[in-house]
Amino acid sequence: MTKQEKLKRFDILESVNKMSTGSILRELEGGMKPGICESFDMRVAFTDRNKVIDLLINKRLEETV
C-alpha cells in the first residue's frame, strides 16, 4: 500500500468513525428501505461496529478507484 493510499484510508477511517452504526449500515445498503424500521433497529443493536467500519472503508476505497 502506497503512502497516498494509507492517507486516503486514514481520512476515510476518521469520517466513518464519526458516523453512527445505523448510518454506516444505511450507506452500506444503499439507503433506507420503507417498512424495515423495527428490524433495522434490532440489527444495529447486534452489529459488530468494527466489522461494518471496515466494510464501509473498503467500499469507499473501491468507489474512488
DSSP file (Angstrom, degrees, kcal/mol; ACC not computed):
  #  RESIDUE AA STRUCTURE BP1 BP2  ACC     N-H-->O    O-->H-N    N-H-->O    O-->H-N    TCO  KAPPA ALPHA  PHI   PSI    X-CA   Y-CA   Z-CA
    1    1 A M              0   0    0      0, 0.0     2,-0.0     0, 0.0     0, 0.0   0.000 360.0 360.0 360.0 130.0    0.0    0.0    0.0
    2    2 A T     >  -     0   0    0      1,-0.1     4,-2.3     4,-0.0     5,-0.2  -0.266 360.0-108.1 -76.7 166.5    1.4    3.4   -1.0
    3    3 A K  H  > S+     0   0    0      1,-0.2     4,-2.3     2,-0.2     5,-0.2   0.891 121.1  52.8 -61.8 -39.6    1.7    6.3    1.3
    4    4 A Q  H  > S+     0   0    0      1,-0.2     4,-2.3     2,-0.2    -1,-0.2   0.904 109.0  49.1 -63.3 -41.9   -1.1    8.1   -0.6
    5    5 A E  H  > S+     0   0    0      2,-0.2     4,-2.5     1,-0.2    -1,-0.2   0.895 110.5  51.0 -64.3 -39.9   -3.4    5.0   -0.2
    6    6 A K  H  X S+     0   0    0     -4,-2.3     4,-2.3     2,-0.2    -2,-0.2   0.901 110.6  48.7 -63.8 -40.9   -2.6    4.9    3.5
    7    7 A L  H  X S+     0   0    0     -4,-2.3     4,-2.5     2,-0.2    -2,-0.2   0.907 111.6  49.1 -65.6 -41.4   -3.5    8.6    3.9
    8    8 A K  H  X S+     0   0    0     -4,-2.3     4,-2.3     2,-0.2    -2,-0.2   0.922 111.6  49.3 -63.2 -43.9   -6.8    8.1    2.0
    9    9 A R  H  X S+     0   0    0     -4,-2.5     4,-2.6     1,-0.2    -2,-0.2   0.898 111.0  50.2 -61.8 -40.7   -7.7    5.1    4.1
   10   10 A F  H  X S+     0   0    0     -4,-2.3     4,-2.4     2,-0.2    -2,-0.2   0.908 109.6  50.7 -64.6 -42.4   -6.9    7.1    7.3
   11   11 A D  H  X S+     0   0    0     -4,-2.5     4,-1.9     2,-0.2    -2,-0.2   0.916 112.4  46.6 -60.9 -43.5   -9.1   10.0    6.1
   12   12 A I  H  X S+     0   0    0     -4,-2.3     4,-2.8     1,-0.2     5,-0.2   0.922 110.2  53.7 -64.6 -43.9  -12.0    7.6    5.4
   13   13 A L  H  X S+     0   0    0     -4,-2.6     4,-2.5     1,-0.2    -2,-0.2   0.906 107.3  51.7 -57.2 -43.7  -11.5    5.9    8.8
   14   14 A E  H  X S+     0   0    0     -4,-2.4     4,-0.9     1,-0.2    -1,-0.2   0.927 113.4  43.1 -59.8 -46.2  -11.7    9.3   10.5
   15   15 A S  H  < S+     0   0    0     -4,-1.9     4,-0.4     1,-0.2     3,-0.4   0.890 114.6  49.4 -70.1 -38.2  -15.0   10.2    8.8
   16   16 A V  H >< S+     0   0    0     -4,-2.8     3,-1.5     1,-0.2    -2,-0.2   0.884 104.5  58.8 -69.3 -37.6  -16.5    6.7    9.3
   17   17 A N  H 3< S+     0   0    0     -4,-2.5    -1,-0.2     1,-0.3    -2,-0.2   0.781 101.4  56.7 -61.6 -26.0  -15.7    6.6   13.0
   18   18 A K  T 3< S+     0   0    0     -4,-0.9    -1,-0.3    -3,-0.4    -2,-0.2   0.635  93.7  89.9 -78.7 -14.3  -17.7    9.8   13.4
   19   19 A M  S <  S-     0   0    0     -3,-1.5     2,-0.1    -4,-0.4    -3,-0.0  -0.460  82.4-112.6 -83.5 153.9  -20.8    8.1   12.0
   20   20 A S     >  -     0   0    0     -2,-0.1     4,-2.1     1,-0.1     5,-0.2  -0.440  29.4-112.5 -75.7 159.9  -23.4    6.2   14.0
   21   21 A T  H  > S+     0   0    0      1,-0.2     4,-2.4     2,-0.2     5,-0.2   0.886 119.1  54.5 -60.9 -38.5  -23.6    2.4   13.4
   22   22 A G  H  > S+     0   0    0      1,-0.2     4,-2.4     2,-0.2    -1,-0.2   0.898 107.2  49.7 -62.3 -41.2  -27.0    2.9   11.8
   23   23 A S  H  > S+     0   0    0      2,-0.2     4,-2.2     1,-0.2    -1,-0.2   0.886 109.6  51.9 -65.5 -38.4  -25.7    5.4    9.3
   24   24 A I  H  X S+     0   0    0     -4,-2.1     4,-2.3     2,-0.2    -2,-0.2   0.937 111.0  47.2 -62.0 -47.1  -22.8    3.1    8.4
   25   25 A L  H  X S+     0   0    0     -4,-2.4     4,-2.1     1,-0.2    -2,-0.2   0.897 110.1  53.2 -63.1 -40.1  -25.3    0.3    7.7
   26   26 A R  H  X>S+     0   0    0     -4,-2.4     5,-3.1     1,-0.2     4,-0.7   0.921 110.5  46.9 -61.4 -43.2  -27.6    2.6    5.7
   27   27 A E  H ><5S+     0   0    0     -4,-2.2     3,-0.6     1,-0.2    -1,-0.2   0.902 111.2  51.4 -66.8 -39.1  -24.6    3.6    3.5
   28   28 A L  H 3<5S+     0   0    0     -4,-2.3    -1,-0.2     1,-0.2    -2,-0.2   0.866 114.0  44.4 -63.7 -34.7  -23.5    0.0    3.0
   29   29 A E  H 3<5S-     0   0    0     -4,-2.1    -1,-0.2    -5,-0.2    -2,-0.2   0.494 117.2-110.9 -90.3  -3.4  -27.0   -1.0    2.0
   30   30 A G  T <<5S-     0   0    0     -4,-0.7    -3,-0.2    -3,-0.6     2,-0.2   0.744  75.1 -37.4  83.2  23.1  -27.6    2.0   -0.3
   31   31 A G  S   <S-     0   0    0     -5,-3.1     2,-0.4    -6,-0.2    -2,-0.0  -0.548  82.9 -54.8 119.6 176.5  -30.2    3.8    1.8
   32   32 A M        -     0   0    0     -2,-0.2     5,-0.0    -5,-0.0    -6,-0.0  -0.781  44.0-147.9 -96.7 134.0  -33.1    3.0    4.0
   33   33 A K    >   -     0   0    0     -2,-0.4     3,-1.1     1,-0.1    -2,-0.0  -0.814  27.8-103.2-100.7 141.5  -36.0    0.9    2.7
   34   34 A P  T 3  S+     0   0    0      0, 0.0    -1,-0.1     0, 0.0     0, 0.0  -0.293  98.9  24.0 -63.0 143.6  -39.6    1.6    3.9
   35   35 A G  T 3  S+     0   0    0      1,-0.0     4,-0.2     4,-0.0     3,-0.1   0.529  94.7  92.1  86.5   6.9  -41.1   -0.8    6.4
   36   36 A I    <>  +     0   0    0     -3,-1.1     4,-2.6     1,-0.1     5,-0.2   0.175  45.5 115.6-116.4  19.5  -37.9   -2.2    8.0
   37   37 A C  H  > S+     0   0    0      1,-0.2     4,-2.3     2,-0.2     5,-0.2   0.921  78.1  42.3 -57.7 -52.6  -37.5    0.3   10.9
   38   38 A E  H  > S+     0   0    0      1,-0.2     4,-1.8     2,-0.2    -1,-0.2   0.931 118.2  44.6 -64.5 -46.2  -38.0   -2.2   13.8
   39   39 A S  H  > S+     0   0    0      1,-0.2     4,-2.2     2,-0.2    -1,-0.2   0.856 111.8  54.9 -67.3 -32.5  -35.9   -4.9   12.3
   40   40 A F  H  X S+     0   0    0     -4,-2.6     4,-2.5     2,-0.2    -2,-0.2   0.919 105.6  51.6 -65.9 -43.0  -33.2   -2.3   11.3
   41   41 A D  H  X S+     0   0    0     -4,-2.3     4,-1.8     1,-0.2    -1,-0.2   0.896 110.9  48.4 -59.8 -40.3  -33.0   -1.1   14.9
   42   42 A M  H  X S+     0   0    0     -4,-1.8     4,-1.4     2,-0.2    -1,-0.2   0.897 110.0  52.1 -66.3 -39.8  -32.5   -4.6   16.1
   43   43 A R  H  < S+     0   0    0     -4,-2.2     4,-0.4     1,-0.2     3,-0.3   0.909 108.0  51.1 -63.2 -42.2  -29.8   -5.2   13.5
   44   44 A V  H >< S+     0   0    0     -4,-2.5     3,-1.1     1,-0.2    -1,-0.2   0.910 107.3  54.6 -59.9 -42.1  -28.0   -2.1   14.6
   45   45 A A  H 3< S+     0   0    0     -4,-1.8    -1,-0.2     1,-0.3    -2,-0.2   0.818 114.2  39.8 -63.0 -31.5  -28.1   -3.3   18.2
   46   46 A F  T 3< S+     0   0    0     -4,-1.4     2,-0.3    -3,-0.3    -1,-0.3   0.312  90.8 116.2-102.0   8.5  -26.4   -6.6   17.3
   47   47 A T    <   -     0   0    0     -3,-1.1     2,-1.0    -4,-0.4     3,-0.1  -0.575  68.0-126.6 -84.8 138.6  -23.9   -5.3   14.8
   48   48 A D     >  -     0   0    0     -2,-0.3     4,-1.9     1,-0.2     3,-0.5  -0.749  22.8-157.7 -78.9 105.0  -20.2   -5.5   15.3
   49   49 A R  H  > S+     0   0    0     -2,-1.0     4,-2.2     1,-0.2     5,-0.2   0.872  87.7  53.3 -57.0 -43.0  -19.3   -1.9   14.8
   50   50 A N  H  > S+     0   0    0      1,-0.2     4,-2.1     2,-0.2    -1,-0.2   0.875 107.5  52.4 -61.9 -37.2  -15.6   -2.6   13.9
   51   51 A K  H  > S+     0   0    0     -3,-0.5     4,-2.1     1,-0.2    -1,-0.2   0.929 111.5  44.3 -66.0 -45.3  -16.7   -5.0   11.2
   52   52 A V  H  X S+     0   0    0     -4,-1.9     4,-2.3     2,-0.2    -1,-0.2   0.820 109.7  56.9 -73.1 -27.8  -19.0   -2.6    9.5
   53   53 A I  H  X S+     0   0    0     -4,-2.2     4,-2.4    -5,-0.2    -1,-0.2   0.943 108.9  46.7 -62.3 -46.9  -16.5    0.2    9.7
   54   54 A D  H  X S+     0   0    0     -4,-2.1     4,-2.3     1,-0.2    -2,-0.2   0.903 111.5  51.5 -61.1 -41.6  -14.0   -2.0    7.8
   55   55 A L  H  X S+     0   0    0     -4,-2.1     4,-2.2     1,-0.2    -1,-0.2   0.912 111.8  46.2 -62.6 -42.2  -16.6   -2.9    5.2
   56   56 A L  H  X S+     0   0    0     -4,-2.3     4,-2.7     2,-0.2     5,-0.2   0.888 110.2  53.0 -70.4 -38.1  -17.5    0.8    4.6
   57   57 A I  H  X S+     0   0    0     -4,-2.4     4,-2.4     1,-0.2    -2,-0.2   0.947 111.7  46.4 -58.7 -47.9  -13.9    1.8    4.4
   58   58 A N  H  X S+     0   0    0     -4,-2.3     4,-2.2     2,-0.2    -2,-0.2   0.889 111.6  51.7 -62.9 -39.6  -13.3   -0.8    1.8
   59   59 A K  H  X S+     0   0    0     -4,-2.2     4,-1.9     1,-0.2    -2,-0.2   0.937 111.6  46.4 -62.7 -46.4  -16.5    0.2   -0.1
   60   60 A R  H  X S+     0   0    0     -4,-2.7     4,-1.1     1,-0.2    -2,-0.2   0.878 111.2  52.2 -65.1 -37.3  -15.4    3.8   -0.2
   61   61 A L  H  X S+     0   0    0     -4,-2.4     4,-0.5    -5,-0.2     3,-0.5   0.910 109.6  49.3 -64.2 -41.3  -11.9    2.9   -1.3
   62   62 A E  H >< S+     0   0    0     -4,-2.2     3,-0.8     1,-0.2    -2,-0.2   0.855 107.1  55.7 -65.0 -35.3  -13.3    0.8   -4.2
   63   63 A E  H 3< S+     0   0    0     -4,-1.9    -1,-0.2     1,-0.2    -2,-0.2   0.756 103.7  54.9 -69.5 -23.8  -15.5    3.7   -5.2
   64   64 A T  H 3<        0   0    0     -4,-1.1    -1,-0.2    -3,-0.5    -2,-0.2   0.583 360.0 360.0 -85.7  -9.8  -12.5    6.0   -5.6
   65   65 A V    <<        0   0    0     -3,-0.8    -1,-0.2    -4,-0.5    -2,-0.1   0.472 360.0 360.0 -79.2 360.0  -10.7    3.7   -7.9
